[in-house]
Amino acid sequence: MNYSEKLHSLIPGGAHTYSRGDDQFPDNAPQILSHGIGCHVWDAEGRKFIDYGMGLRSVNIGYGNKEIADAALQEILKGNNLTRASLTELKAAETLTELISSADMVKFAKHGSTVTTAALKLARAYTKRKFVAVPYEHPFFSFDDWFIGSTVMNLGVPDDISKLTLKFHYNDITSLQKLFDEYPEQIACVMLEPATTVSPILENGELGGKNFSQNEATSTKRNFLHSVKNLCHKNGAVFIIDEMITGFRWHINGAQKYFDITPDLSTFGKAMANGFAVAALTGKREIMQLGGIKNEGMERIFLTSTTHGAEMSALGAFIKTIDILRRDNGVEYIWNYGSKLMSGLNDEAKKLSINDFFYCEGYPCSPAFVTKDAEGKISLPFRTLFQQEMINNGILIPYIAISLAHTEDDLNKTIEAARISLRVYKKALESGMDGLLKSRVIKPVFRKYN
């Protein structure tokens, strides 16, 4: 069966998030997956792959983890979604606010877009201002108009809304200062990820370096994040950190602990509950309580109101996920595995003398591989080629997300697959891609046209 055609006939885009679309994978990638166990997935034809997508980075323990599944099932059997707040909901709120030092209060939801939009709404209500500033370099904050209108995929978003989102450059504090100068007393908040593959530079302008350590003590020097916070507070804006990706990978207490930075508001999701749908908005009580009902006579804000945000099964999965991360030193395991994977991939590229064209960089807890063409330019065709060859060798690697289920055997198989795949990569560098690339080139998610 042509599953791709069937999917596209029933679902716009063929999936419920564009990151799962056909255009994000080589043609030899599985069209559809039947199930996953640990860090392995199977397609409808029974082909097995070691997976580094891990549910778009949401699965950090492993697919089908029995402890987490049982915890979720027990909550389902309690009723799953009750008429009033549940004991599970309270325990989950206690768990998160104990973990995240900047979190006085929390609102749960089902996905990240809900909570980032809620954070923006709170900031606007708190400051009585309308603009939000986000970095050019951070690819996604929300599917809502306020963010999508600032991208090239702005069809359907009124211009008036698009203009309310301003852009600056990550690690360039002068570009943010310029926005505050151009829009005095008009910017409600600045929202950014604490880090991606790039370290926040130190306040003295020095680079943070590329040999990142799990020990946050090496990262607590005052850096770009502190400069942004100071600039926000100097100008009366709310400082928001989005930890969808960094949360529960950089540090059990969030990347804000790793970088020793305290935001006014922060958002979490993805790896919170090992693939179950949970996201969270947290922050200072003085801001969060604007969404409450206890302050008599205070003007109300309709913050978030979601029937399924407090679904007990997902919150039970969140609580058990945190239990496992603590018990098994999960974050340390992810860092160590990532470090070995990065070294292995870089060593294979060096052996072939192509390490200027293919290499792994960034934080070991969330590595990134870089693909360049023979001219040294970032290349989607070469990225497609590498993924194509890795799939041929049993590895599904759209990017690198590591879980506790990835074992030493999986690591060795991945490095062996890379050894074979990079030989093909080298041939393409030397002689071109004719006969080697047997796929359409993967495309950026954010593009104007199909």
Summary of the structure (lengths in Angstrom):
residues: 450
radius of gyration: 22.2
end to end distance: 24.5
largest distance: 73.5
contacts: 1484
relative contact order: 0.16
helix: 41%
strand: 14%
